[in-house]
Amino acid sequence: MNIPRSHLIAQVSDMYKDLYGERPYYVYEWDEMDQDDLYEAIKELRKELRNETKQSIQQFTRNQY
């Protein structure tokens, strides 16, 4: 898959913002990251978002009953 680097950076930035509420301005060294690093960051953020979603659903469900 040959996705432009700028799109991968944007995806990492968007996912980070969804998770933490702010852009990752000083979290990642964009110039140091190759495409594999960006894919890995996306993979890790995806895991974190899934866990956050599961926890939110569980908490919501507990509060309903």
N, C-alpha and C positions, 0 to 999 in steps of 0.2 A: 504494500500500500504506500503510495507516494503522496502524502498530504503535505502541503506547504508548511514549512517551519512556523511561519507567522500564525497559521491556523492552530497548530498544536500549542503554541505559547498562549494564544487567546483562550483555548479550551482549558488549559491548566489554570490560567488566571480566573476564568469564570467559575470553575469548579471550586477553587480555593475561596472565592468570594461567597459562593453559596454555602460553604461549610463554616467559614470563620467571619463572614460579614464585612470583609475588607479585601482589597487587592493585595497580592503578595509582592509588593514593591521591593522589599529587601530580603525576601525569603529565598528566592532562587537566583542563581547566577546564570542568567539566560545565555550569555556569551560562551559560557563554559559547557553548556549542555548540548549534546548532539541529539539526533532524532530518537535514538534508543532511550536516552535519559528522559526525554519528554514523554515518550510512551510509558515509561516506568512511573513517572510522576502522575500521569493520568490514571494508571492502574491503581496506584496507592490511594489517590484521592477518591476514586470510585469506591474502593473498599471502605474508606472512612465515611463516605456519604451513605453507603448501604447500612453500615452499623448505626449511624446517626438516625437514619430513617426507621430502622427496626426499633431502636430505643424509643423514639417518639411515638411510634404506633403502640408499643407496649404500655407506655405511660398513659397515652390517651385511653386505651382500652381499660386500664386499671381505674382511671378516673370516671369512667362511664358506669361502673358497677359498684 
